[in-house]
Amino acid sequence: MVLVKKKNGKLRMCIDYQKLNKNTQKDHFPLTFVNTILEEVLGHELYTFMDGYLGYNQITIAPDNYHKTAFTTP
């Protein structure tokens, strides 16, 4: 864990998850390209909006995996 000073002077906590990522099962369902999504909705009258900003880093983690993302500091 390291603290990095942001442009506004506040600190951001950063954690290196490289070792964990090497042991993580890869996703076989990659995100769709934006142009593919736009082609799918072209001509439809109903659209929806999903808030990606407030949902950022809000992913579900199985309880038996919590310890893999936890850390302590002195």
C-alpha positions, 0 to 999 in steps of 0.5 A: 500500500502506498499513498499518492498525493492527488492534484488537489492535495488530498491523498489517494490510497493505492494497492498493488494487486498484481499477485492476486490478478495473476491467480484470478480466473479470466473473464470469458465474457469481455465488454462489448465495443461501444459501436456494437452497442450503438448499432443494436439500439439504432432505430429503437425508441426506448433507451435507458441510462446506467450510472457508471460513475456512482457504480464505479468499483461497486462489484460483488465479492463472494464472502469467502474471498473478502480476505483477498481484498482486505489490508491493514496498516500500522 
